[in-house]
């Protein structure tokens, strides 16, 4: 099984990249997709979770297998 991490900041560019990755992964059952978002303000936590779940639903509709995990975490620097 391959893990594919798709970092998203909910900009149009990152959403397009996530959709592109979904098209590449459509129908592949040997993948585990991780939608990842890092937020800088604790107030963004709930919104980030909702956006990730919404994106997950969209990717499932595009044919990505039902092994998508949403990960959000507080932080200031991904590196």
HUBEL-V858297 format. One record per residue. N is the residue number from 1. RES is the residue in one small letter. PSI is psi in radians with two decimals (none if undefined). OMEGA is omega in radians with two decimals (999 if undefined). Layout:
BEGIN
n=N res=RES psi=PSI omega=OMEGA
n=N res=RES psi=PSI omega=OMEGA
END
This chain:
BEGIN
n=1 res=x psi=2.40 omega=3.14
n=2 res=x psi=2.38 omega=3.04
n=3 res=x psi=2.27 omega=3.10
n=4 res=x psi=2.02 omega=3.13
n=5 res=x psi=2.19 omega=3.11
n=6 res=x psi=1.77 omega=3.12
n=7 res=x psi=2.33 omega=3.12
n=8 res=x psi=2.44 omega=3.02
n=9 res=x psi=0.17 omega=3.09
n=10 res=x psi=0.23 omega=2.98
n=11 res=x psi=2.82 omega=3.13
n=12 res=x psi=-0.63 omega=3.13
n=13 res=x psi=-0.81 omega=-3.12
n=14 res=x psi=-0.59 omega=3.09
n=15 res=x psi=-0.68 omega=3.07
n=16 res=x psi=-0.70 omega=3.11
n=17 res=x psi=-0.71 omega=3.11
n=18 res=x psi=-0.72 omega=3.12
n=19 res=x psi=-0.67 omega=3.11
n=20 res=x psi=-0.79 omega=3.11
n=21 res=x psi=-0.69 omega=3.13
n=22 res=x psi=-0.71 omega=3.12
n=23 res=x psi=-0.66 omega=3.13
n=24 res=x psi=-0.55 omega=-3.06
n=25 res=x psi=-0.10 omega=-3.09
n=26 res=x psi=2.20 omega=3.10
n=27 res=x psi=-0.05 omega=-3.14
n=28 res=x psi=2.02 omega=-3.07
n=29 res=x psi=-0.15 omega=-3.08
n=30 res=x psi=0.47 omega=-3.13
n=31 res=x psi=2.60 omega=3.04
n=32 res=x psi=1.96 omega=-3.08
n=33 res=x psi=2.30 omega=3.08
n=34 res=x psi=1.98 omega=3.02
n=35 res=x psi=2.10 omega=-3.00
n=36 res=x psi=2.31 omega=3.04
n=37 res=x psi=2.34 omega=3.03
n=38 res=x psi=2.22 omega=3.14
n=39 res=x psi=2.66 omega=-3.06
n=40 res=x psi=-0.24 omega=-3.10
n=41 res=x psi=2.21 omega=-3.12
n=42 res=x psi=-0.48 omega=-3.14
n=43 res=x psi=-0.34 omega=-3.11
n=44 res=x psi=-0.13 omega=-3.03
n=45 res=x psi=-0.90 omega=-3.10
n=46 res=x psi=-0.76 omega=3.13
n=47 res=x psi=-0.75 omega=3.12
n=48 res=x psi=-0.74 omega=3.12
n=49 res=x psi=-0.73 omega=3.13
n=50 res=x psi=-0.75 omega=3.13
n=51 res=x psi=-0.72 omega=3.11
n=52 res=x psi=-0.76 omega=3.13
n=53 res=x psi=-0.68 omega=3.10
n=54 res=x psi=-0.76 omega=3.11
n=55 res=x psi=-0.66 omega=3.10
n=56 res=x psi=-0.81 omega=3.12
n=57 res=x psi=-0.76 omega=3.12
n=58 res=x psi=-0.77 omega=-3.13
n=59 res=x psi=-0.64 omega=3.08
n=60 res=x psi=-0.68 omega=3.12
n=61 res=x psi=-0.44 omega=-3.14
n=62 res=x psi=0.03 omega=3.04
n=63 res=x psi=0.05 omega=3.07
n=64 res=x psi=2.37 omega=-3.11
n=65 res=x psi=2.80 omega=-3.05
n=66 res=x psi=0.93 omega=3.04
n=67 res=x psi=1.03 omega=3.12
n=68 res=x psi=2.26 omega=3.13
n=69 res=x psi=2.40 omega=3.09
n=70 res=x psi=2.20 omega=-3.14
n=71 res=x psi=2.21 omega=3.05
n=72 res=x psi=2.50 omega=3.11
n=73 res=x psi=2.66 omega=3.09
n=74 res=x psi=2.40 omega=3.09
n=75 res=x psi=2.91 omega=-3.13
n=76 res=x psi=-0.34 omega=-3.09
n=77 res=x psi=2.05 omega=-3.10
n=78 res=x psi=-0.64 omega=-3.11
n=79 res=x psi=none omega=999
END
